[in-house]
Structures are given as structure tokens and as C-alpha cells.
Amino acid sequence: MAAARRRPLPIALIAAVAIVAAFAGGATRPHRAAAADCNKIAFPYNLQPMIDAANPGDIICLTPDVFAGPVRIAGKRGLTLRGQGQQQTIIAGGAKDAMLIDNSSDITVEHLKLFFGHPSDAYVNNSANIIFQHVDAGGGAIGIHFDVNSTGRIADSFVYAIEGDAVLVRHGSNTTVERNWIFLNGGVGVSTVGKTATTTITQNIISDSKGPGVFAGQTPCSLLPPGFVEVPDCYLTNLQSFVGDANIILNANVIQSSGSTGIVMFPGTRATMNNNHIWRNHLSGLFAWGAHISSQGDEYAGNDEHAIEFRAYPDPLKYGQVGNSFPVRAVGSLNSNTIHDTVVLPQTRTLGGGVLAQGANLDVSNSRIYNNRGIGVSFVNTSLGAITGNMIYDNRGSAICEFHAGDITTARNTIFGNADNTVGVCDETTP
């Protein structure tokens, strides 16, 4: 999924900013720790010894200073580190991590800035219930990294200007990411890699990532070429190694202006999506590659290539060529979604459709699919399922395309104003 050209942010960003003001605005206000809340006060010269000697229930309040990382929390339980505000208390990593949390539980880090950590602003290893709230994490190689069976939450915070992934979840970890603004990062906004538990992503704005806004799956061996079904040969050398089992829950997020796809789900992963806005990403809004997806009440607007693509892994043209276990079909349901204004793929000046199923078992129901540059709904290359109860109108390709498809039910759709309203015809009018 190569990066495409940059375009101005959508007018809808005004709405996104309003959402941020509603659920993350408190992160921008200076914080002063009440003296009664703190049983210890830490200065740069004594913070680490104070943490090492801390007891469960301790609240260590950091002065408005710059603290050199890595700040280490190892083998601790029930500890709070509280700064005086994100612009007042700064933990800076430089050539090291800003914060390391290892084999600990019930740790809260709040009201401070984690800055310029390498490899990470905060690394959490084998730890339970680690909470980052009202935190800025910026400028590091990786933002906040949960690893090795860790659990925790990132809330009401800003993660920005990271060289790589803003939030990285790996190796059986289970993380909630809620009410944050995650923006201008060099990698993925929220990345769930390998065999993980559940990552819950709720009420965030994930904007202007250079890579996808959200990724779930095994680490890719190569980017997929946009506009083509065939995959790089490195995937074919060991197909099973790219099948994961991550589970993603996405609720009420804005995912916009990614340099790549808005949401990428790799083989074996699962996602439940509700009431998200996936806007103006520079490849497809949602790419489900051998994944299982339920999307309800979501809006896909102004994305490149396709609003939504469900594709078999490794590709739907490999049936009978890559063993009995493959391809892995993409499976999903799209219900009560709004899918509109998809534009052509800049690299090829083609495509621009609403929903594309390739080697997929897919139901598309009760949705509005309109004003897309290409075909409204395409079921091709052995795809099967149902297209029922939708409004499909004013698309510049056909309303419903069926090509080399399986058993498809089409019923109760309202169809008008498309390049061709005949169900089954595949009229692609781009460019």
C-alpha cells in the first residue's frame, strides 16, 4: 500500500476538531497536582531512587522540570506518576527510551510529556493495567509500545510527530486506546502486530499518518502494489507466516488523510466497527485481506481507489495453485453504512469504486452507496453473498457489477442515476 499524494485536509476536519475539543480538550489544560494528593515530590535528581523505593499506593508528583530518561518502573504495583501538565513536566529520552515499565501492575502515568524517546517514548513489557492519561507523547521513534502480554489504556492524550508507529501493540497484549488525537506520525497510527489479544480503539482522531491509520496483522514482508491483485513473491514463500489472529474493536473514531489505507486488516484478523468516519485516505478506506469484518453505521468518504475492499489471501486468482489451506477468503458484513465520493487511484487514474469484493463472502445491506467515481458495488473473482436493501445511486460506473462471481442474492435495492443501472453489468467509466 504505497503512499499517495498529499491533499488538503477535508472541510470535515472542523467537525473532527470539535470532537477533539469534546473528548480530549482537557489534555491541553495545565495541571497542578494538589499537595494533598501527593505523598512524595520528585525532582530530576531523585526521581529514580524514589520510584525504586516506592510502595503500593504511592503518588509521586513530579516538579515542572525536564527529567532525563529512561525513567524505569520495574516490579512495582499500585504506583502513580503525576506531572504538573504536559508543557510543564517533561521526560525526555534522547538516545534512550523516555520511560520503561517492566513486570509491574496498576501503574498510572499522567499529566506529563514523554518526548523524543529512542526506541520508544514509553515501552511496557509484561505488565498489567498500565494507564497513560492526559499525556503528550511526541518526537520518538515509537510512541507508546505495549509488548509481551501487557494490558492497559491510553486515554485523553496526544501522540504526534513519531518517526514510526504512534501506538504499537504486540505479543499477546490487550490495550484500549480512547479519546486521543493521534496525528502526523511517520508510520501507522495504531498498529496491532502479530498474535495479540484485543485492541479497542474508541473516539480517537487518527489523522495524517504516513502509513495506514490502523493496522492489524503479521508484519508485512512488502507493501502491496496499489491497483493490482497480484502480491509480491515474498508472501508466497511462506503463506502461513502472514496469518495472524488479532482482534480489533473500532468505535466512533475519525480516521482520515492517511498516506496509505485508512484501515488495513491482514489475514486471520477480525474487526468489529461501529459509527466510524473513514475520510479522504490516500488508498482505500478499508482493506480486508483474508480478514473477518463487521462494519455498521460507518461512513466512508472521499477515499482513493475504493471505499472498501474485501480480498482473498494471497489473491483471488490463486485458487488451486497454493495448497488446500489457501486462499483464505475475506468474510464480512456491511450494514447501514454510508459510502460515497470515492475518487480514482492517482497512480493509475482508474477504479474509484464503492465496495469491491474479490474472493470474499460478503453481505452488503441497508447502506447508501452514491457519487463514487467508479462502480457502486462489485462482486468478482468467486465472491458470493448478498446485496440487499441498499440505495445505490449517482455512481459514475455501474450500480452492481458481477463478474466471475459465485451465488449472489440481490433484492430490495433502490438503484438510479448510475452509469448503468442494470444489475450485473460491469461498466467502469474512469477516467
Phi, psi and omega in degrees: 000085186286156180290146177249183184295155174276144175228160178302149176298149182292155174305330181297349175300332176302316177295322179297318179298321178297321178297316179301317179301327182286317188247353180230359184300330180298338180292341184271349184276136176303145181240136173240117181292128177293132183303326182293336180280341189256127172260357174214144176243128184246137172251167181306327185281343185234008183297311185296314175300326179292320176295316182299330182262005187291151177248160176305135181094351179293139172242108180263117179261125182270140179289165178284078184220178171258123180253132181279132176274169003276131168280125188249130172239106186232127176065032182249156179221137173067045184242139174242130169252120185234122176270185180260011181131155186294336178262000184251316181249119186234129172251114188248131183271315186068241180278003181231170173298146173287318182218139176235126177237121188224131175050046182232169180212153175055053180251133176240131176239123188210154172058050176203173178248132171256121195225135166057042179273143179223117010277352183213154171289324175211129178240126182243123184235125172049049184226152187242140175055057177261121188244126169249120180219143184052051182239143164261132171235117186211151168079001181271181176285316170233146181285268180242125190238114173262126187222153170055074172061030178272153175230153178167194187211142171241120188220144171054043187229173176238129176234117194207157175054034176277144181293321180245229182285138180287309176235125182236126181238126184217164166053062173076012181278158184226113191226143172250132180237110188219138174059042178247161167248117185242110193209154174057044179257152187280345179242229180271147175295299174232119186239122177248111193243137174079210181268104183238177175271239182245133172250119180256123186238109191227128171056042175255158164251118181243106194226140170060037169288145176289324174266201177298155173293316179224135177228141173221128177147184175290155181299126180294150172272342180195155174289148177276134180292128180293142175084004182231149177273324184295140183255158174302149185299336183298332177290327186284343182288331178207080187301321185294332184293346180255013177258117181251196178212029180292150177238128182238136171243123182239116182231122167058041176260159165252120179237110193216154169055033174290147176289349178231214180287150177296306181227127178241122177243115182276172186306138176085352182273165183226144178218140170243120187238134179217127169059039175264159174243114182247101195240134163050043172277154193271002159226200186303154176293314179225127176239109181254106187252098184062028184247166177249121186227136166242122182234120183224129177070020181268153175246129176241113188223130169070022179279161177270154173077287173212154171294313185218133172229127171252122186225139174293152177253134001283326168199157187288356179267001186263009182302130181081003185244344188231031175093168186290333184278349185228156358292157171269118183287147170279141185227137178186174174223135176241115186227129175058039177263163173242121190230109189206157170061030170296143181247171182290157175289121186301324184295328185243347186057034178229185176070228183084028183272174179278290181236130177236122175247123178231108184065041186235152166256106193220137171246127177241116187218148169054035184244158173256122184232108192208155172059029174274151185292330182249218183285144179295300180225127179239126171245111185224168171051060175076007178294149179212166180143219186218144174232099191222141171068024182261159165255118184235108189209153173058032172271148184273005166241194178296161176289303181227120179255132173233121184215120183051041185259169175269211183284119183233131173261124174237123184203149172059027176271142173260117189232126177197155171074010179272169177301326172212124183269000182285122181296130178103337181285139181246085181252106179259115188263354181287150358282000000 
